Amino acid sequence: MNARRWTRTVGAAAAATVAYLALGAAPAAAHVEIAEAQPNGDGTTTLTFSFDHSCDNSPTTELVVALPDGVTATTTATPNRWSAAVADDRVTFTGPGLETAQVGLTTRIIARAGDTLHFPVLQRCADGGSYDWIDITADSEHPAPRLIATNAVLANPPDPTTAPTPAAAAGAAQQQGGGATLGQALAVLAAFVLAAAAAGFGLARRV
């Protein structure tokens, strides 16, 4: 394998790994999961939920997605002939039975980078059966879909331009001691230290 081809291969593998980690490293056994988190550039992120398993031989007719704290829904996307309703922290997708499908949810996510967000889902099927995908442990039997928050998906990413600069920090430090500057304060402190040292030296000589 030549160097250029090897670089492309490693780069593709690294990108896949980053995407995998951002979605919380969802195990293959999870039948309802977040398949994609797409930032839209306006503070919203579209989450795509997928399911590839129904209740035995009965197709899925409804998904109820619970939104974690800090996440609000704005718009939805559904398969053909399905509909969606948003009510507070619940989004309900319903329609004719499907064995596999994807539904979309545009969200605003207020969290910290690195937070793990869980989206419990109730999956209902045509025969009345259901699955509760609610466990927060990734390797459990029915794990909830999860997303590890990154700055890219957040509605409130930290603004690096607002971090205090060294000059600004020094200016704030100068506002001490009735308007005395930092240099003046340090000069007073140095004089005090020198005086104390001289006094100690004189005492030692007398002893």
Solvent accessible surface area in square Angstrom, and as a share of the most:
residue,aa,sasa,rsa
1,M,149,0.66
2,N,100,0.51
3,A,80,0.62
4,R,184,0.67
5,R,137,0.50
6,W,148,0.52
7,T,84,0.49
8,R,149,0.54
9,T,72,0.42
10,V,66,0.38
11,G,40,0.38
12,A,68,0.53
13,A,57,0.44
14,A,51,0.40
15,A,64,0.49
16,A,63,0.49
17,T,70,0.41
18,V,101,0.58
19,A,55,0.43
20,Y,120,0.46
21,L,98,0.49
22,A,26,0.21
23,L,33,0.16
24,G,4,0.04
25,A,36,0.28
26,A,25,0.19
27,P,39,0.24
28,A,106,0.82
29,A,73,0.57
30,A,7,0.05
31,H,55,0.25
32,V,0,0.00
33,E,48,0.21
34,I,4,0.02
35,A,42,0.32
36,E,86,0.38
37,A,24,0.18
38,Q,89,0.39
39,P,48,0.30
40,N,66,0.34
41,G,81,0.78
42,D,98,0.51
43,G,25,0.24
44,T,17,0.10
45,T,1,0.01
46,T,36,0.21
47,L,0,0.00
48,T,23,0.13
49,F,0,0.00
50,S,20,0.13
51,F,3,0.01
52,D,89,0.46
53,H,60,0.27
54,S,4,0.02
55,C,8,0.05
56,D,126,0.65
57,N,148,0.76
58,S,11,0.07
59,P,38,0.24
60,T,0,0.00
61,T,35,0.20
62,E,30,0.13
63,L,0,0.00
64,V,26,0.15
65,V,0,0.00
66,A,14,0.11
67,L,11,0.05
68,P,28,0.18
69,D,140,0.73
70,G,35,0.34
71,V,9,0.05
72,T,81,0.47
73,A,21,0.17
74,T,67,0.39
75,T,83,0.48
76,T,51,0.30
77,A,58,0.45
78,T,52,0.30
79,P,29,0.18
80,N,130,0.67
81,R,185,0.68
82,W,16,0.06
83,S,68,0.44
84,A,36,0.28
85,A,63,0.49
86,V,71,0.41
87,A,64,0.49
88,D,140,0.72
89,D,69,0.36
90,R,107,0.39
91,V,0,0.00
92,T,38,0.22
93,F,0,0.00
94,T,47,0.28
95,G,20,0.20
96,P,53,0.33
97,G,33,0.32
98,L,54,0.27
99,E,94,0.42
100,T,83,0.48
101,A,19,0.15
102,Q,103,0.46
103,V,3,0.02
104,G,7,0.07
105,L,0,0.00
106,T,24,0.14
107,T,0,0.00
108,R,94,0.34
109,I,0,0.00
110,I,91,0.46
111,A,19,0.15
112,R,180,0.66
113,A,60,0.46
114,G,52,0.50
115,D,41,0.21
116,T,58,0.33
117,L,15,0.08
118,H,39,0.17
119,F,0,0.00
120,P,43,0.27
121,V,2,0.01
122,L,42,0.21
123,Q,0,0.00
124,R,104,0.38
125,C,7,0.04
126,A,66,0.51
127,D,96,0.50
128,G,69,0.66
129,G,28,0.26
130,S,60,0.38
131,Y,54,0.21
132,D,72,0.37
133,W,4,0.01
134,I,94,0.48
135,D,54,0.28
136,I,117,0.59
137,T,77,0.45
138,A,30,0.23
139,D,124,0.64
140,S,35,0.22
141,E,141,0.63
142,H,48,0.21
143,P,5,0.03
144,A,4,0.03
145,P,3,0.02
146,R,38,0.14
147,L,1,0.01
148,I,53,0.27
149,A,1,0.01
150,T,51,0.30
151,N,74,0.38
152,A,70,0.54
153,V,10,0.06
154,L,8,0.04
155,A,19,0.15
156,N,73,0.37
157,P,65,0.41
158,P,94,0.59
159,D,71,0.37
160,P,114,0.72
161,T,116,0.67
162,T,101,0.59
163,A,61,0.47
164,P,112,0.70
165,T,75,0.44
166,P,118,0.74
167,A,82,0.63
168,A,57,0.44
169,A,56,0.43
170,A,41,0.31
171,G,29,0.28
172,A,64,0.50
173,A,41,0.32
174,Q,69,0.31
175,Q,132,0.59
176,Q,113,0.50
177,G,71,0.68
178,G,90,0.87
179,G,59,0.56
180,A,31,0.24
181,T,61,0.35
182,L,66,0.33
183,G,48,0.46
184,Q,102,0.45
185,A,47,0.36
186,L,100,0.50
187,A,61,0.48
188,V,106,0.61
189,L,106,0.53
190,A,51,0.40
191,A,59,0.46
192,F,142,0.59
193,V,83,0.48
194,L,125,0.62
195,A,63,0.49
196,A,55,0.43
197,A,62,0.48
198,A,67,0.52
199,A,69,0.54
200,G,40,0.39
201,F,131,0.54
202,G,24,0.23
203,L,101,0.50
204,A,68,0.53
205,R,185,0.68
206,R,184,0.67
207,V,150,0.86
